[in-house]
Amino acid sequence: MRSVALLPLALLLGCNFSSTATRWNGCVGSGGRPVYVKSHTNVGLKLVVFVPFLGSTTLPDQIDLLTRDIARENGNSVRMIESSEENYWYGFPPITWVVTPVITRVAADYEPSPETLSRDLAGQEKSRPSP
């Protein structure tokens, strides 16, 4: 019942989904060092197709959020590998001409800090089944 009550609030705030790929089975990035891939997907709304209303519906906003997360982890050597902004004005006209759903995606690979990398590798070793 509580989740049903929170649904309208979530819709009003926009939704941001984040994930980080940390398991590369010993493979490394193009610089010869381990890399992580972090992605953000934001679902937001624009008014009359163009005016940002809820959520981070522009690529610069999403890139700023993504790189801020990477900086908090002390990662560096960021390389953007994906960015897209889908504006669904055509979904259910004329409703979506007034309130337009927008999905923005960005992804980047980066070198994790030595501390983060050693912590994650230790956690992966513990979770690996013994032979």
WOVENZI-V123500 format. One record per backbone hydrogen bond with DSSP energy under -1.0 kcal/mol. CO is the residue of the C=O (numbers start at 1). NH is the residue of the N-H. E is the energy in kcal/mol with one decimal. If there is no record, write none. Layout:
CO,NH,E / CO,NH,E
//
This chain:
1,5,-1.5 / 2,6,-1.5 / 3,7,-1.1 / 6,10,-2.4 / 7,11,-2.3 / 8,12,-1.8 / 9,13,-1.6 / 10,14,-1.2 / 15,43,-3.1 / 17,41,-2.8 / 19,39,-2.7 / 21,37,-1.6 / 24,27,-2.5 / 29,32,-1.9 / 33,29,-3.1 / 36,110,-2.2 / 37,21,-3.2 / 38,108,-2.4 / 39,19,-2.1 / 40,106,-2.3 / 41,17,-3.5 / 42,104,-2.5 / 43,15,-2.5 / 44,102,-2.5 / 45,53,-2.4 / 45,54,-1.8 / 46,100,-3.4 / 47,51,-2.4 / 48,50,-1.4 / 51,47,-3.2 / 54,45,-2.2 / 55,57,-1.3 / 58,62,-2.1 / 59,63,-2.9 / 60,64,-2.2 / 61,65,-2.2 / 62,66,-2.6 / 63,67,-2.7 / 64,68,-1.9 / 65,69,-2.0 / 66,70,-2.0 / 67,71,-2.5 / 68,72,-2.0 / 69,73,-1.1 / 70,75,-2.4 / 71,74,-1.6 / 76,111,-2.8 / 79,109,-2.5 / 82,107,-2.3 / 84,105,-2.9 / 86,103,-2.4 / 88,91,-1.4 / 92,95,-1.2 / 92,96,-1.2 / 95,98,-1.2 / 95,99,-2.5 / 98,48,-3.0 / 100,46,-2.5 / 101,88,-2.7 / 102,44,-2.8 / 103,86,-3.2 / 104,42,-3.0 / 105,84,-2.5 / 106,40,-2.8 / 107,81,-2.8 / 107,82,-1.6 / 108,38,-2.6 / 109,79,-2.5 / 110,36,-2.8 / 111,76,-2.1 / 113,117,-2.7 / 114,118,-2.5 / 115,119,-2.3 / 116,120,-2.6 / 117,121,-2.6 / 118,122,-2.1 / 119,123,-2.1 / 120,124,-2.2 / 121,125,-2.1 / 122,126,-1.8 / 123,127,-1.5
//
